[in-house]
Amino acid sequence: MKKLCLATQNKNKIKEIRSKLQSKFPHLDLIGLEDIGHTEELEETQDTLEGNAFQKASFVWQKYQVDCFSEDTGLEVSALNNAPGVYSARYAGSQRSDRDNIDLLLKNLGQQTNRQAQFRTVICLILQGEIFYFEGVLKGLIIKELRGNNGFGYDPIFVPEGYSQTLAEMNLEQKNQLSHRAKAVEKLIHFEKFDIN
């Protein structure tokens, strides 16, 4: 089986993306950092999603010489000048607590009537040293209370455009059909140079 490394320790992300990739590429083994012997978090010190995605993927390619891709995702809230953006995972501090991040976001939004937001994912793919980028966007609204137990991150307070459920109230299959990450992965899957068979 051909191996492709997703440069993350986040098992939720690996699970979410694996289910999408393997439906088209059954001969593809999507592995994470632990599978190649890397146990530490990769650094994200850039100030853009594109920069962070490239930083992580290039580290894996240079150190392990394995085809890989990395993604960085940010929640961009209109009324907060697109914050937390690139700092979404550590918005409330380096402990990277989903609940702390949500609490701070809701506090900062307060009674703001404009609750428009979007999730944006940027993927950086490195195949045999060549670099490619893919983007996926999901627009929606931030609600005032947490709903749902699925997903992770800001999913319990984000309702996608055209839906009444939060991402955390949807099952993996539903979320995979519309999420920002799914859209970016979809572009990756249909990329002409991404031929695993």
TITIDREN-796085 format. One record per residue (C-alpha): residue in one letter; x, y, z. Coordinates in nm, 2 decimals. Example, Ala and Ser with C-alpha at 12.3 -4.5 7.8 and 13.67 -1.06 7.14 Angstrom:
REM TITIDREN-796085
residuo, X, Y, Z
a, 1.23, -0.45, 0.78
s, 1.37, -0.11, 0.71
REM end
This chain:
REM TITIDREN-796085
residuo, X, Y, Z
m, 0.00, 0.00, 0.00
k, 0.11, 0.35, -0.08
k, 0.17, 0.56, 0.23
l, 0.08, 0.92, 0.27
c, 0.15, 1.10, 0.60
l, -0.09, 1.36, 0.74
a, 0.14, 1.58, 0.95
t, -0.06, 1.59, 1.27
q, -0.10, 1.42, 1.61
n, -0.47, 1.49, 1.60
k, -0.65, 1.15, 1.58
n, -0.98, 1.32, 1.50
k, -0.84, 1.49, 1.20
i, -0.68, 1.17, 1.08
k, -1.01, 0.98, 1.12
e, -1.21, 1.25, 0.94
i, -0.97, 1.27, 0.64
r, -0.90, 0.90, 0.62
s, -1.27, 0.82, 0.57
k, -1.28, 1.06, 0.28
l, -0.95, 0.96, 0.11
q, -1.00, 0.58, 0.14
s, -1.34, 0.59, -0.04
k, -1.16, 0.69, -0.35
f, -0.82, 0.54, -0.29
p, -0.86, 0.20, -0.12
h, -0.49, 0.13, -0.17
l, -0.38, 0.44, 0.02
d, -0.26, 0.41, 0.38
l, -0.31, 0.74, 0.55
i, -0.07, 0.76, 0.84
g, 0.00, 1.02, 1.11
l, 0.31, 1.15, 1.27
e, 0.32, 0.87, 1.53
d, 0.34, 0.61, 1.26
i, 0.66, 0.76, 1.12
g, 0.81, 0.78, 1.47
h, 0.75, 1.15, 1.54
t, 0.59, 1.20, 1.88
e, 0.62, 1.58, 1.93
e, 0.38, 1.85, 1.81
l, 0.50, 2.02, 1.49
e, 0.58, 2.39, 1.52
e, 0.33, 2.64, 1.39
t, 0.51, 2.98, 1.41
q, 0.39, 3.14, 1.09
d, 0.13, 3.42, 1.08
t, -0.08, 3.27, 0.80
l, -0.26, 2.94, 0.75
e, -0.06, 2.88, 0.43
g, 0.26, 2.94, 0.62
n, 0.18, 2.70, 0.90
a, 0.06, 2.43, 0.66
f, 0.39, 2.46, 0.46
q, 0.60, 2.47, 0.78
k, 0.46, 2.13, 0.90
a, 0.46, 1.95, 0.57
s, 0.81, 2.06, 0.47
f, 0.95, 1.95, 0.81
v, 0.81, 1.60, 0.76
w, 0.93, 1.58, 0.40
q, 1.28, 1.70, 0.48
k, 1.33, 1.48, 0.79
y, 1.15, 1.16, 0.68
q, 1.14, 1.18, 0.30
v, 0.78, 1.06, 0.30
d, 0.50, 1.21, 0.08
c, 0.29, 1.41, 0.31
f, 0.04, 1.69, 0.36
s, -0.05, 1.92, 0.63
e, -0.34, 2.15, 0.69
d, -0.40, 2.45, 0.90
t, -0.75, 2.57, 0.98
g, -0.88, 2.89, 1.12
l, -1.21, 3.02, 1.23
e, -1.25, 3.37, 1.09
v, -1.52, 3.58, 1.27
s, -1.63, 3.89, 1.08
a, -1.71, 4.11, 1.38
l, -1.37, 4.02, 1.53
n, -1.17, 4.13, 1.23
n, -1.14, 3.76, 1.12
a, -0.99, 3.66, 1.46
p, -0.91, 3.41, 1.59
g, -0.79, 3.30, 1.24
v, -0.44, 3.15, 1.24
y, -0.45, 3.15, 1.62
s, -0.77, 2.95, 1.65
a, -0.62, 2.64, 1.83
r, -0.45, 2.85, 2.09
y, -0.69, 3.15, 2.11
a, -0.73, 3.13, 2.49
g, -0.37, 3.02, 2.55
s, -0.10, 2.75, 2.48
q, -0.30, 2.48, 2.66
r, -0.51, 2.46, 2.34
s, -0.84, 2.39, 2.53
d, -1.14, 2.37, 2.30
r, -1.37, 2.48, 2.58
d, -1.15, 2.78, 2.68
n, -1.13, 2.89, 2.32
i, -1.50, 2.87, 2.28
d, -1.56, 3.06, 2.61
l, -1.32, 3.34, 2.51
l, -1.47, 3.37, 2.16
l, -1.83, 3.40, 2.30
k, -1.71, 3.65, 2.56
n, -1.54, 3.86, 2.29
l, -1.85, 3.85, 2.06
g, -2.08, 3.94, 2.35
q, -2.42, 4.06, 2.22
q, -2.28, 4.14, 1.88
t, -2.55, 4.10, 1.62
n, -2.32, 4.02, 1.33
r, -2.23, 3.66, 1.40
q, -2.11, 3.57, 1.06
a, -1.80, 3.35, 1.04
q, -1.62, 3.10, 0.82
f, -1.39, 2.81, 0.87
r, -1.10, 2.82, 0.63
t, -0.87, 2.52, 0.57
v, -0.54, 2.54, 0.37
i, -0.37, 2.21, 0.28
c, 0.00, 2.20, 0.17
l, 0.08, 1.88, -0.02
i, 0.44, 1.77, -0.09
l, 0.48, 1.49, -0.34
q, 0.83, 1.40, -0.42
g, 0.94, 1.75, -0.32
e, 0.68, 1.93, -0.53
i, 0.45, 2.17, -0.33
f, 0.08, 2.22, -0.39
y, -0.19, 2.41, -0.20
f, -0.56, 2.36, -0.17
e, -0.82, 2.57, 0.01
g, -1.17, 2.49, 0.15
v, -1.42, 2.74, 0.31
l, -1.74, 2.68, 0.51
k, -1.95, 2.99, 0.59
g, -2.19, 3.00, 0.88
l, -2.29, 3.17, 1.20
i, -2.16, 3.16, 1.56
i, -2.45, 3.08, 1.81
k, -2.45, 3.18, 2.17
e, -2.47, 2.83, 2.34
l, -2.29, 2.50, 2.28
r, -2.49, 2.23, 2.10
g, -2.38, 1.88, 2.02
n, -2.11, 1.63, 2.13
n, -1.95, 1.53, 1.80
g, -1.65, 1.70, 1.63
f, -1.39, 1.91, 1.80
g, -1.27, 2.27, 1.82
y, -1.54, 2.53, 1.76
d, -1.79, 2.28, 1.61
p, -2.05, 2.31, 1.90
i, -2.11, 2.68, 1.83
f, -2.08, 2.69, 1.45
v, -2.40, 2.65, 1.24
p, -2.32, 2.62, 0.86
e, -2.51, 2.83, 0.61
g, -2.84, 2.66, 0.51
y, -2.84, 2.43, 0.82
s, -3.00, 2.45, 1.16
q, -2.76, 2.20, 1.33
t, -2.41, 2.28, 1.46
l, -2.12, 2.09, 1.32
a, -2.11, 1.91, 1.66
e, -2.47, 1.79, 1.61
m, -2.39, 1.62, 1.28
n, -2.24, 1.28, 1.24
l, -1.90, 1.23, 1.06
e, -2.07, 1.14, 0.73
q, -2.28, 1.46, 0.73
k, -1.99, 1.68, 0.83
n, -1.76, 1.52, 0.57
q, -2.00, 1.63, 0.30
l, -1.98, 2.00, 0.37
s, -1.69, 2.09, 0.60
h, -1.41, 2.33, 0.51
r, -1.16, 2.05, 0.56
a, -1.37, 1.81, 0.34
k, -1.38, 2.07, 0.06
a, -1.00, 2.12, 0.07
v, -0.95, 1.74, 0.08
e, -1.19, 1.70, -0.21
k, -0.97, 1.93, -0.42
l, -0.67, 1.73, -0.31
i, -0.84, 1.40, -0.42
h, -0.92, 1.54, -0.76
f, -0.58, 1.69, -0.82
e, -0.45, 1.54, -1.14
k, -0.10, 1.46, -0.99
f, -0.26, 1.29, -0.69
d, -0.28, 0.94, -0.85
i, -0.23, 0.67, -0.59
n, -0.35, 0.37, -0.79
REM end
